[in-house]
Amino acid sequence: MLEVYLFVNPLGARCMRSERNIMKLADHLNSKVSFQFVPLLNQQIIEQALPVHPTLAERNAFFNVYYQAILAYKAALFQGKRKGRDFLLNMQMAVVNDHQKFSNDLVLTLAKKCHLDLDMFTEDCQSDLAKQAFQTDQKLAAEMKIEQSSSAVIFNCDVSQCGLLLNDVTYESLCDVCESQGVATKETLMAEPTYTSNRQAASSGGSNYHPNLHVL
């Protein structure tokens, strides 16, 4: 089985593309893939979003936006992985593609669209449990030496306990990983361009090292 941890900026365009690439891979593989989208918040993400010469107030405001977006995502996850994933993708599309401003009203609109229990969701957004989940994610990122969003750590559980760090999660690079690990050939995985996001599963053998990956 493949296990994939993708560390994401909850409001990032590049991360949205990486998420879709991983879901596409899960749909194309015949074996099992378990994947998680882990929210990441660090200085680099904030700096990339800030205007030139930001004030302290602007810096704090940007941090708060990303922090609240992550808590909303964690709250959605409490109602199921698929609902949480759908909420994250819809939130990213609203902010990135539709240029909507992140706000409480937007969060509630998206929660309704994803058929979340609104009372539970609203309570969980500000809960200690959501905040603790955020801290756990940041600790995991530190343990895996993640420094930038859209980085993935991939484990082939049938072969090794060592993870492979992939910093550029394109579909082609994921296919390269699968081929190097003996999971599937790149030619097979690149053959079908369409996918749905309903299957969640994939993996098997091999242990060759790929030059674009780092062993953790």
Salt bridges, closest charged atoms under 4 A:
GLU47 OE2 - ARG59 NH1 2.57
ASP137 OD2 - LYS74 NZ 2.84
ASP168 OD1 - ARG14 NH2 3.53
GLU172 OE2 - LYS186 NZ 2.85
ASP176 OD1 - LYS186 NZ 3.09
ASP176 OD2 - HIS210 NE2 3.81
